[in-house]
Amino acid sequence: MMISTAVQQIYQGGTTMRRKSEAEKRPVYGAPGDAIPPRYRDGRGGIALEQVEQDRREARRQLVRAMIRRLGGLWS
């Protein structure tokens, strides 16, 4: 019923506003508007590139391990 009402309002030119859920209101990282997680910040306000690269390498290792495990499971 609620969906058909919303569709009718859209076709009749009415506007429906979507409310933000609590999860959408909370920032993902520290302060609102932060794009860089605190984990990757260096002490001078920049980005700790060494930490970023280390995490990328570890993510690649985990991906390759998961792919090998999956292929091993298919052949078993």
Summary of the structure (lengths in Angstrom):
residues: 76
radius of gyration: 22.8
end to end distance: 50.4
largest distance: 58.8
contacts: 117
relative contact order: 0.06
helix: 58%
strand: 3%
